[in-house]
Amino acid sequence: MSARHAATLPPEYFLGLYAGEPDPWGFASSPYEGAKYAATLESLPRPAYDSALEVGCSIGVFTRALAPRCRALTALDPVPAVLEAARARCADLPGIRFVRGSVPGDWPEGRFDLIVLSEVVYYLDRHDLARLARRVGAALRPGGDCVLVHWLGPTDYPLSGDEAADGFIAEAADFAAVLGQVRDAAYRIDVLRARQAPSAGADAGDA
């Protein structure tokens, strides 16, 4: 494994990955991904959500699994070809909006009662992790849920899975608390719930 990236991975990093392989992580075929997706759905505290955001939807495998639990679902990804693949995969499902963007600089409009950050936060450096937490704090409705999922194996990303999850939980402490956690040998899932009274400090500040 090469040395860790010091800064947030730019959109070009993912454009390069998908240029050579339409499913570089095996989202549609990997037993690990299938088991992780099932565990993520099982971890959701509510059977249904009014408005959800999935950050980093990739080719839409988890998007398709999550959509039946959501009246409206916004799926975000920085790679245009990936979004087209996700649209095609979910074409028969209503209520899904696909948006091109790269967090924390890009963020879709709206408020959400579920935000899913699956295999995303460790692509960021600590400064951008803090910016992302502020984005989530501004967009998550009071009482809403935020779900973090991270691979625990070695990577060359700016943060490890544990560093990403623990760092986000610490940055989100002023607006959310941990509701539940699942730890597998390969991944961890952390479920946070926003406080009913929004924190005065949680805004869209993106400086």
C-alpha positions as CSV (number, residue, x, y, z in Angstrom):
1,M,0.0,0.0,0.0
2,S,1.3,3.5,-0.9
3,A,1.7,6.3,1.6
4,R,-1.5,8.0,2.7
5,H,-2.8,11.0,0.9
6,A,-2.4,14.1,3.0
7,A,-5.3,16.1,1.6
8,T,-8.9,15.4,0.6
9,L,-9.2,13.3,-2.5
10,P,-10.4,15.5,-5.4
11,P,-13.1,14.5,-7.8
12,E,-10.4,13.7,-10.4
13,Y,-9.3,10.8,-8.2
14,F,-12.7,9.2,-8.6
15,L,-13.0,10.1,-12.3
16,G,-9.7,8.2,-12.9
17,L,-10.9,5.2,-11.0
18,Y,-14.1,4.9,-12.9
19,A,-12.4,5.6,-16.2
20,G,-10.7,2.3,-16.1
21,E,-13.4,0.2,-14.4
22,P,-17.2,0.9,-14.2
23,D,-17.4,-0.7,-10.7
24,P,-13.9,-0.6,-9.2
25,W,-15.0,-1.6,-5.7
26,G,-17.4,-4.4,-6.8
27,F,-20.5,-2.7,-5.4
28,A,-22.7,-4.9,-7.6
29,S,-20.9,-8.2,-7.0
30,S,-18.9,-8.2,-3.8
31,P,-20.1,-10.4,-0.9
32,Y,-18.6,-7.8,1.5
33,E,-20.6,-5.0,-0.1
34,G,-23.8,-7.1,-0.1
35,A,-23.4,-7.9,3.6
36,K,-22.5,-4.4,4.5
37,Y,-25.5,-3.0,2.7
38,A,-27.8,-5.4,4.5
39,A,-26.3,-4.4,7.8
40,T,-26.7,-0.7,7.0
41,L,-30.4,-1.1,6.2
42,E,-30.8,-3.1,9.4
43,S,-29.2,-0.4,11.4
44,L,-31.7,2.3,10.3
45,P,-33.7,3.2,13.4
46,R,-36.9,3.9,11.5
47,P,-38.8,1.8,9.0
48,A,-39.3,4.8,6.7
49,Y,-38.0,8.4,6.1
50,D,-39.6,11.4,4.6
51,S,-36.5,12.8,2.9
52,A,-33.1,11.2,2.7
53,L,-29.6,12.1,1.4
54,E,-27.1,9.5,0.3
55,V,-23.6,11.0,-0.2
56,G,-21.4,9.1,-2.6
57,C,-24.1,7.0,-4.3
58,S,-21.7,5.6,-7.0
59,I,-23.5,3.3,-9.4
60,G,-26.7,3.2,-7.3
61,V,-26.6,-0.3,-5.8
62,F,-27.3,0.9,-2.3
63,T,-29.5,3.7,-3.6
64,R,-31.8,1.1,-5.1
65,A,-31.9,-0.8,-1.8
66,L,-32.5,2.3,0.3
67,A,-35.1,4.0,-1.9
68,P,-38.1,1.9,-0.7
69,R,-37.5,3.2,2.8
70,C,-37.7,6.8,1.7
71,R,-40.5,9.0,0.3
72,A,-37.8,11.2,-1.3
73,L,-34.1,10.3,-1.8
74,T,-31.3,12.6,-3.0
75,A,-28.3,10.7,-4.3
76,L,-25.0,12.7,-4.7
77,D,-21.8,11.7,-6.5
78,P,-19.0,13.7,-8.3
79,V,-18.6,11.4,-11.4
80,P,-21.1,12.0,-14.3
81,A,-20.8,8.5,-15.7
82,V,-21.5,7.0,-12.3
83,L,-24.6,9.1,-11.9
84,E,-25.9,7.9,-15.3
85,A,-25.3,4.3,-14.2
86,A,-27.2,5.0,-11.0
87,R,-30.1,6.6,-12.8
88,A,-30.3,3.6,-15.1
89,R,-30.2,1.1,-12.2
90,C,-33.0,3.0,-10.4
91,A,-35.1,4.1,-13.4
92,D,-38.2,2.2,-12.3
93,L,-38.1,3.7,-8.8
94,P,-40.0,6.9,-8.0
95,G,-38.8,9.8,-5.8
96,I,-35.0,9.7,-6.4
97,R,-33.1,12.8,-7.4
98,F,-29.5,12.4,-8.6
99,V,-27.2,15.4,-8.1
100,R,-23.6,15.8,-9.2
101,G,-21.3,17.1,-6.4
102,S,-18.4,16.6,-4.2
103,V,-18.6,17.2,-0.4
104,P,-18.0,19.3,1.5
105,G,-17.8,22.0,-1.2
106,D,-21.0,20.9,-2.9
107,W,-24.2,20.3,-1.1
108,P,-27.8,19.7,-2.3
109,E,-30.6,22.0,-1.2
110,G,-33.1,20.7,1.3
111,R,-33.5,19.4,4.8
112,F,-33.3,15.7,5.5
113,D,-34.4,13.3,8.2
114,L,-31.8,10.7,7.1
115,I,-28.2,11.4,5.8
116,V,-26.1,8.3,4.8
117,L,-22.3,8.7,4.6
118,S,-21.2,5.3,3.5
119,E,-17.5,4.9,2.7
120,V,-17.1,8.6,2.3
121,V,-15.7,10.5,5.3
122,Y,-12.2,8.9,5.2
123,Y,-11.6,10.5,1.7
124,L,-11.5,13.9,3.5
125,D,-8.7,15.5,5.5
126,R,-9.6,16.7,9.0
127,H,-10.4,20.3,7.9
128,D,-12.9,19.1,5.3
129,L,-14.3,16.5,7.8
130,A,-15.2,19.4,10.1
131,R,-16.8,21.3,7.1
132,L,-18.8,18.2,6.3
133,A,-20.0,17.9,9.9
134,R,-21.2,21.5,9.7
135,R,-23.0,20.8,6.4
136,V,-24.8,17.8,8.0
137,G,-25.6,19.8,11.1
138,A,-27.3,22.4,9.0
139,A,-29.2,20.0,6.8
140,L,-30.3,17.3,9.3
141,R,-33.8,17.9,10.7
142,P,-34.2,17.8,14.5
143,G,-34.6,14.2,15.5
144,G,-33.1,13.0,12.1
145,D,-30.6,10.2,11.7
146,C,-27.1,10.3,10.2
147,V,-25.5,6.9,9.4
148,L,-21.7,6.5,9.0
149,V,-20.3,3.3,7.4
150,H,-16.5,2.7,7.0
151,W,-14.2,-0.1,5.9
152,L,-11.7,-0.8,8.7
153,G,-8.9,-2.3,6.6
154,P,-5.7,-0.4,5.4
155,T,-6.1,2.3,2.8
156,D,-4.1,5.2,1.4
157,Y,-6.9,7.6,2.2
158,P,-6.3,10.7,4.4
159,L,-8.0,9.0,7.3
160,S,-8.6,5.4,8.5
161,G,-12.1,4.2,9.0
162,D,-11.9,4.6,12.8
163,E,-10.3,8.1,12.4
164,A,-13.1,9.2,10.1
165,A,-15.9,7.9,12.2
166,D,-14.5,9.0,15.5
167,G,-13.6,12.4,14.1
168,F,-17.0,13.0,12.6
169,I,-18.7,12.0,15.8
170,A,-16.6,14.5,17.7
171,E,-17.3,17.3,15.2
172,A,-21.0,16.5,15.3
173,A,-21.3,16.5,19.1
174,D,-22.9,19.9,19.3
175,F,-26.0,18.8,17.2
176,A,-26.1,15.0,17.4
177,A,-25.4,12.0,19.7
178,V,-24.5,8.4,19.0
179,L,-27.7,6.3,19.0
180,G,-26.2,2.9,18.0
181,Q,-23.0,1.3,16.7
182,V,-22.2,-2.0,14.9
183,R,-18.6,-3.2,14.5
184,D,-17.7,-6.0,12.2
185,A,-14.2,-7.4,11.5
186,A,-14.3,-5.5,8.2
187,Y,-16.4,-2.4,8.8
188,R,-18.2,-0.3,11.4
189,I,-21.6,1.4,11.3
190,D,-22.3,4.4,13.5
191,V,-25.8,5.9,13.8
192,L,-26.2,9.4,15.1
193,R,-29.4,11.2,15.9
194,A,-29.9,15.0,15.8
195,R,-31.2,16.6,18.9
196,Q,-34.8,17.8,18.9
197,A,-33.7,21.4,19.5
198,P,-31.1,22.4,16.8
199,S,-27.9,23.7,18.1
200,A,-27.5,27.5,17.6
201,G,-23.9,26.8,16.3
202,A,-25.0,24.4,13.6
203,D,-25.3,26.4,10.4
204,A,-24.1,26.1,6.9
205,G,-20.9,28.0,7.6
206,D,-18.4,26.7,5.0
207,A,-15.4,28.9,5.6
